[in-house]
């Protein structure tokens, strides 16, 4: 009997289901964004910014304060660069923020 390693089985399953793969990547991007925001900004700013979802290479972040929205707007290019670097590929082009 031949056994397939779990990692390989998951990769095969993910590759066969492209939508599932995209959903997993999008959730990874949300997690990475939370980490990047915590590292870039003090806790006061980071706790007011919540990454929501990725659609058409645009990351949407909800901001519960105008100061957080302003900081994200001013640092958008740096944030995008750090997210893509952490992810290991270019998946995010821009940030849309809701204030």
N, C-alpha and C positions, 0 to 999 in steps of 0.2 A: 504494500500500500504506500502511495506517495502522498506526502503532506506538503501543502503550500504554506510557506511562512505567512504569519498574520499580516505583516507589513505589506508583502507583495499582494496578498488577497485583497487588502483594502485599496491599494493602488489600482489594481485591476478593476475593482468595483467602481472606484471614483472615476477612472478614465471612461468607463462604459456609461456613466451617468453624469454627463456634463453639467446639468442643472444643479445636481447635488454638489459637485465640485465647486461651482461658482458660489453657492450658498456658504460652503465651508470657508472659502477664501474671503468672502465678504465679512464673515464673523471674525476671522483672523485679523482683518484690517481694522475692525472696530476695536478689538482688544489691543492691537499694536498702537492705535491712535490714543487710547486711554493712557498707555504707558508713555508714549512720546509727550503728551500734554503734561503729565505729571513730572517728567524729567525737565521739560523746557520752562515750565511756569511754576510759581509758588503754589502751594496747596489752595490758596484763596481763589486763584484764577481757575485752576484745574477742576475744582469741585463744581464750578458753574458751567462747565463745558461737557456735554455728553454726546459722543459720537453715536449716530443713529443707524445709518446705512450707507452703502455704496451703490450708486446707479449710474451707468454710462460714464464710469471713471470719475464721477464727482462724488466726493464724500460729504454727507450732510451732518452737521454738528448743531445741536440745540444749545443755545447759550441762555442761561437764566439771569445774566447780568450784561449790561452794555459794555462794561470794562472787559469782560472775557471776550465778547464779540469783537471788540476793537483790537485786542491783543492777537486774536486769531487772524483777523484781517491783515494786520501789520506783518505778521510772521507766517503768512500762508505758504510762501515758497519754501521756507525752512522746514515747516511741518510736513509738507508733501514730500520733500526730499528725504527726510528722516523716516517717514512711513515706508516709502519705497525701498530705502536701504535696508531697513529692518525686515521687510518682506522678501527681499532678494530679487525683486523684479519691479518693473514700472506698471503699477495698476491704478494709481491715483494721479489724476492730472490737476485737479482743482478742489477747493473746499467751498461749500455753500454753507453759510451759517444762518441759523434762525435765531433772532434775538427777541 
